Amino acid sequence: MDDTTPVEGLPLVHLVRQPLTEPAPGARAPLLALAHGLNSNEHDLFSLAETLAPRCVVISVRAPLTNAPGAYAWFDVQYSTDGTLVNAEQLDASRRRYADFLGAAVMAYGANPAQVYTLGFSQGAIISLITALSQPKRFAGVVALSGRIPSEGEQWIAAPDETAGLPVFMAHGTHDMTIAIERARAARDLLERQRVDLTYREYPIGHGVSPAVQADLSDWLAQRLASS
């Protein structure tokens, strides 16, 4: 893979792949940030950079909380008979830190600040959705794979007038035993109320990214980039 040594001093550890195709003269490349799931790391989603968005600077980001060597998180969760409880303070800190990181990464890698996309899986999908919905003007689009919108994060979501038209691709497995499909459907309903430009799809899979999901999100992203 055509990866590059990351710029030092940015707020989060990450891997970077420079664009595989040269931008037009005078143009700056879009930026696609990848946010991994719970107890994973920046290497997990970076394989997607081999096939996704050849026009983009692709950055795979390590979450800020360490659970074990090589295992990181955006926020802690607790499991109880009442459901899954999210540490709201950590979620707030991580979505702010993620937004700050993306702003710094755009400058460091010479990307186009008007073409910033975030793609997350599971907990990374949550941080992508909450960050973009709370600061929608900073994003050109969001991809949320096997994610949800926890109630703890709804307090930071901007008004529908601000999120209206934000492109969002959301994919979820109907057999997901980690984040139930009902959670994804609830997020879909919330996103519709926020009036985002939503593409929502369900697949007969579990908690993962199938070739069909990858093909659909690749097509969606290519269409967004072609229209910008």
Secondary structure as a PSIPRED ss2 file (coil, helix, strand):
# PSIPRED VFORMAT (PSIPRED V4.0)

   1 M C   1.000  0.000  0.000
   2 D C   1.000  0.000  0.000
   3 D E   0.000  0.000  1.000
   4 T E   0.000  0.000  1.000
   5 T C   1.000  0.000  0.000
   6 P C   1.000  0.000  0.000
   7 V C   1.000  0.000  0.000
   8 E C   1.000  0.000  0.000
   9 G C   1.000  0.000  0.000
  10 L C   1.000  0.000  0.000
  11 P C   1.000  0.000  0.000
  12 L C   1.000  0.000  0.000
  13 V C   1.000  0.000  0.000
  14 H E   0.000  0.000  1.000
  15 L E   0.000  0.000  1.000
  16 V E   0.000  0.000  1.000
  17 R E   0.000  0.000  1.000
  18 Q C   1.000  0.000  0.000
  19 P C   1.000  0.000  0.000
  20 L C   1.000  0.000  0.000
  21 T C   1.000  0.000  0.000
  22 E C   1.000  0.000  0.000
  23 P C   1.000  0.000  0.000
  24 A C   1.000  0.000  0.000
  25 P C   1.000  0.000  0.000
  26 G C   1.000  0.000  0.000
  27 A C   1.000  0.000  0.000
  28 R C   1.000  0.000  0.000
  29 A C   1.000  0.000  0.000
  30 P C   1.000  0.000  0.000
  31 L E   0.000  0.000  1.000
  32 L E   0.000  0.000  1.000
  33 A E   0.000  0.000  1.000
  34 L E   0.000  0.000  1.000
  35 A E   0.000  0.000  1.000
  36 H C   1.000  0.000  0.000
  37 G C   1.000  0.000  0.000
  38 L C   1.000  0.000  0.000
  39 N C   1.000  0.000  0.000
  40 S E   0.000  0.000  1.000
  41 N C   1.000  0.000  0.000
  42 E C   1.000  0.000  0.000
  43 H C   1.000  0.000  0.000
  44 D C   1.000  0.000  0.000
  45 L H   0.000  1.000  0.000
  46 F H   0.000  1.000  0.000
  47 S H   0.000  1.000  0.000
  48 L H   0.000  1.000  0.000
  49 A H   0.000  1.000  0.000
  50 E H   0.000  1.000  0.000
  51 T C   1.000  0.000  0.000
  52 L C   1.000  0.000  0.000
  53 A C   1.000  0.000  0.000
  54 P C   1.000  0.000  0.000
  55 R C   1.000  0.000  0.000
  56 C C   1.000  0.000  0.000
  57 V E   0.000  0.000  1.000
  58 V E   0.000  0.000  1.000
  59 I E   0.000  0.000  1.000
  60 S E   0.000  0.000  1.000
  61 V E   0.000  0.000  1.000
  62 R C   1.000  0.000  0.000
  63 A C   1.000  0.000  0.000
  64 P C   1.000  0.000  0.000
  65 L E   0.000  0.000  1.000
  66 T E   0.000  0.000  1.000
  67 N E   0.000  0.000  1.000
  68 A E   0.000  0.000  1.000
  69 P C   1.000  0.000  0.000
  70 G C   1.000  0.000  0.000
  71 A E   0.000  0.000  1.000
  72 Y E   0.000  0.000  1.000
  73 A E   0.000  0.000  1.000
  74 W C   1.000  0.000  0.000
  75 F C   1.000  0.000  0.000
  76 D C   1.000  0.000  0.000
  77 V E   0.000  0.000  1.000
  78 Q E   0.000  0.000  1.000
  79 Y E   0.000  0.000  1.000
  80 S E   0.000  0.000  1.000
  81 T C   1.000  0.000  0.000
  82 D C   1.000  0.000  0.000
  83 G E   0.000  0.000  1.000
  84 T E   0.000  0.000  1.000
  85 L E   0.000  0.000  1.000
  86 V E   0.000  0.000  1.000
  87 N C   1.000  0.000  0.000
  88 A H   0.000  1.000  0.000
  89 E H   0.000  1.000  0.000
  90 Q H   0.000  1.000  0.000
  91 L H   0.000  1.000  0.000
  92 D H   0.000  1.000  0.000
  93 A H   0.000  1.000  0.000
  94 S H   0.000  1.000  0.000
  95 R H   0.000  1.000  0.000
  96 R H   0.000  1.000  0.000
  97 R H   0.000  1.000  0.000
  98 Y H   0.000  1.000  0.000
  99 A H   0.000  1.000  0.000
 100 D H   0.000  1.000  0.000
 101 F H   0.000  1.000  0.000
 102 L H   0.000  1.000  0.000
 103 G H   0.000  1.000  0.000
 104 A H   0.000  1.000  0.000
 105 A H   0.000  1.000  0.000
 106 V H   0.000  1.000  0.000
 107 M H   0.000  1.000  0.000
 108 A H   0.000  1.000  0.000
 109 Y C   1.000  0.000  0.000
 110 G C   1.000  0.000  0.000
 111 A C   1.000  0.000  0.000
 112 N C   1.000  0.000  0.000
 113 P C   1.000  0.000  0.000
 114 A C   1.000  0.000  0.000
 115 Q C   1.000  0.000  0.000
 116 V E   0.000  0.000  1.000
 117 Y E   0.000  0.000  1.000
 118 T E   0.000  0.000  1.000
 119 L E   0.000  0.000  1.000
 120 G E   0.000  0.000  1.000
 121 F E   0.000  0.000  1.000
 122 S C   1.000  0.000  0.000
 123 Q H   0.000  1.000  0.000
 124 G H   0.000  1.000  0.000
 125 A H   0.000  1.000  0.000
 126 I H   0.000  1.000  0.000
 127 I H   0.000  1.000  0.000
 128 S H   0.000  1.000  0.000
 129 L H   0.000  1.000  0.000
 130 I H   0.000  1.000  0.000
 131 T H   0.000  1.000  0.000
 132 A H   0.000  1.000  0.000
 133 L H   0.000  1.000  0.000
 134 S H   0.000  1.000  0.000
 135 Q C   1.000  0.000  0.000
 136 P H   0.000  1.000  0.000
 137 K H   0.000  1.000  0.000
 138 R H   0.000  1.000  0.000
 139 F C   1.000  0.000  0.000
 140 A C   1.000  0.000  0.000
 141 G E   0.000  0.000  1.000
 142 V E   0.000  0.000  1.000
 143 V E   0.000  0.000  1.000
 144 A E   0.000  0.000  1.000
 145 L E   0.000  0.000  1.000
 146 S C   1.000  0.000  0.000
 147 G C   1.000  0.000  0.000
 148 R C   1.000  0.000  0.000
 149 I C   1.000  0.000  0.000
 150 P C   1.000  0.000  0.000
 151 S H   0.000  1.000  0.000
 152 E H   0.000  1.000  0.000
 153 G H   0.000  1.000  0.000
 154 E H   0.000  1.000  0.000
 155 Q H   0.000  1.000  0.000
 156 W H   0.000  1.000  0.000
 157 I C   1.000  0.000  0.000
 158 A C   1.000  0.000  0.000
 159 A C   1.000  0.000  0.000
 160 P H   0.000  1.000  0.000
 161 D H   0.000  1.000  0.000
 162 E H   0.000  1.000  0.000
 163 T H   0.000  1.000  0.000
 164 A C   1.000  0.000  0.000
 165 G C   1.000  0.000  0.000
 166 L C   1.000  0.000  0.000
 167 P E   0.000  0.000  1.000
 168 V E   0.000  0.000  1.000
 169 F E   0.000  0.000  1.000
 170 M E   0.000  0.000  1.000
 171 A E   0.000  0.000  1.000
 172 H E   0.000  0.000  1.000
 173 G E   0.000  0.000  1.000
 174 T C   1.000  0.000  0.000
 175 H C   1.000  0.000  0.000
 176 D C   1.000  0.000  0.000
 177 M C   1.000  0.000  0.000
 178 T C   1.000  0.000  0.000
 179 I C   1.000  0.000  0.000
 180 A C   1.000  0.000  0.000
 181 I H   0.000  1.000  0.000
 182 E H   0.000  1.000  0.000
 183 R H   0.000  1.000  0.000
 184 A H   0.000  1.000  0.000
 185 R H   0.000  1.000  0.000
 186 A H   0.000  1.000  0.000
 187 A H   0.000  1.000  0.000
 188 R H   0.000  1.000  0.000
 189 D H   0.000  1.000  0.000
 190 L H   0.000  1.000  0.000
 191 L H   0.000  1.000  0.000
 192 E H   0.000  1.000  0.000
 193 R H   0.000  1.000  0.000
 194 Q C   1.000  0.000  0.000
 195 R C   1.000  0.000  0.000
 196 V C   1.000  0.000  0.000
 197 D E   0.000  0.000  1.000
 198 L E   0.000  0.000  1.000
 199 T E   0.000  0.000  1.000
 200 Y E   0.000  0.000  1.000
 201 R E   0.000  0.000  1.000
 202 E E   0.000  0.000  1.000
 203 Y E   0.000  0.000  1.000
 204 P C   1.000  0.000  0.000
 205 I C   1.000  0.000  0.000
 206 G C   1.000  0.000  0.000
 207 H C   1.000  0.000  0.000
 208 G C   1.000  0.000  0.000
 209 V C   1.000  0.000  0.000
 210 S C   1.000  0.000  0.000
 211 P H   0.000  1.000  0.000
 212 A H   0.000  1.000  0.000
 213 V H   0.000  1.000  0.000
 214 Q H   0.000  1.000  0.000
 215 A H   0.000  1.000  0.000
 216 D H   0.000  1.000  0.000
 217 L H   0.000  1.000  0.000
 218 S H   0.000  1.000  0.000
 219 D H   0.000  1.000  0.000
 220 W H   0.000  1.000  0.000
 221 L H   0.000  1.000  0.000
 222 A H   0.000  1.000  0.000
 223 Q H   0.000  1.000  0.000
 224 R H   0.000  1.000  0.000
 225 L H   0.000  1.000  0.000
 226 A H   0.000  1.000  0.000
 227 S H   0.000  1.000  0.000
 228 S C   1.000  0.000  0.000
